[in-house]
Every structure is written in C-alpha cells, then in structure tokens.
C-alpha cells in the first residue's frame, strides 16, 4: 500500500474513532491524528514549523537509539 493511502486510511479511522469513542479513546485518536496530519503535510511539502520540529525530534530519537545512522533522515 502506498504511504499516501495508508495516511488517508489512518486519518479516516481515527476521525471515526473520535466520533464513536469516549474521552480516553478520543485523546489517543487525537495523538494519532496529529501525527498522520503532520506526516501528510511533510509528504506534500506543506509542513509548518511544528511539523518539522516533530519529525526532527523523531529522527533524532531514532538516531540516538541506533535505529538509523546519524547521517540518515527517516522522512526525507
């Protein structure tokens, strides 16, 4: 499945989860939505500074844990 399709599927799933969920589930869904919305903007090259900061922090964490090399960027 292409990444763009996965993103749209996740956005639809978690939006629906908010519609049918409860407070605890809503908060979880909002976290997922925030991530996938930011990822979509990164991919579409419409990211705002907060999106870039979020993905830089994720990238730094993956590098620090040795999951990607210090010369890699997981989202570019």
C-alpha positions as CSV (number, residue, x, y, z in Angstrom):
1,X,0.0,0.0,0.0
2,X,1.4,3.4,-0.9
3,X,2.2,5.6,2.1
4,X,-0.3,8.3,1.0
5,X,-3.1,5.6,1.1
6,X,-2.0,4.4,4.5
7,X,-2.1,8.0,5.8
8,X,-5.6,8.6,4.5
9,X,-6.8,5.3,5.9
10,X,-5.4,6.1,9.3
11,X,-6.9,9.6,9.3
12,X,-10.3,8.3,8.4
13,X,-10.0,5.5,11.0
14,X,-9.0,7.8,13.9
15,X,-11.5,10.6,12.9
16,X,-14.2,7.9,13.1
17,X,-12.8,6.7,16.4
18,X,-13.4,10.2,17.8
19,X,-17.0,10.2,16.6
20,X,-17.8,6.9,18.2
21,X,-15.3,6.9,21.1
22,X,-15.1,8.1,24.7
23,X,-12.8,10.6,26.3
24,X,-9.9,8.2,26.8
25,X,-10.2,6.9,23.2
26,X,-10.6,10.5,21.9
27,X,-7.2,11.5,23.4
28,X,-5.5,8.5,21.9
29,X,-7.1,9.2,18.5
30,X,-6.0,12.9,18.6
31,X,-2.4,11.8,19.1
32,X,-2.6,9.5,16.1
33,X,-4.4,12.2,14.0
34,X,-1.8,14.8,14.9
35,X,1.0,12.5,13.7
36,X,-0.7,11.5,10.5
37,X,-1.8,15.0,9.6
38,X,1.8,16.2,10.2
39,X,3.1,13.3,8.1
40,X,0.8,14.2,5.2
41,X,2.0,17.8,5.3
42,X,5.6,16.6,5.3
43,X,5.0,14.4,2.3
44,X,3.0,17.2,0.5
45,X,5.8,19.7,1.3
46,X,3.3,21.9,3.1
47,X,4.7,21.3,6.6
48,X,4.6,24.0,9.2
49,X,7.4,24.6,11.7
50,X,5.7,22.4,14.4
51,X,5.5,19.5,11.9
52,X,9.2,19.9,11.1
53,X,10.1,20.0,14.7
54,X,8.1,16.9,15.5
55,X,9.8,14.9,12.7
56,X,13.2,16.3,13.6
57,X,12.6,15.0,17.2
58,X,11.5,11.6,16.0
59,X,14.6,11.5,13.7
60,X,16.9,12.5,16.5
61,X,15.5,9.8,18.7
62,X,15.8,7.1,16.0
63,X,19.5,8.1,15.5
64,X,20.2,8.2,19.2
65,X,18.8,4.6,19.6
66,X,20.9,3.4,16.6
67,X,17.8,2.5,14.6
68,X,19.1,4.8,11.7
69,X,22.5,6.1,11.2
70,X,23.5,9.6,12.2
71,X,23.6,10.5,8.5
72,X,20.1,9.3,7.7
73,X,16.8,11.1,7.9
74,X,13.8,8.7,8.1
75,X,11.3,11.1,6.5
76,X,13.1,12.6,3.5
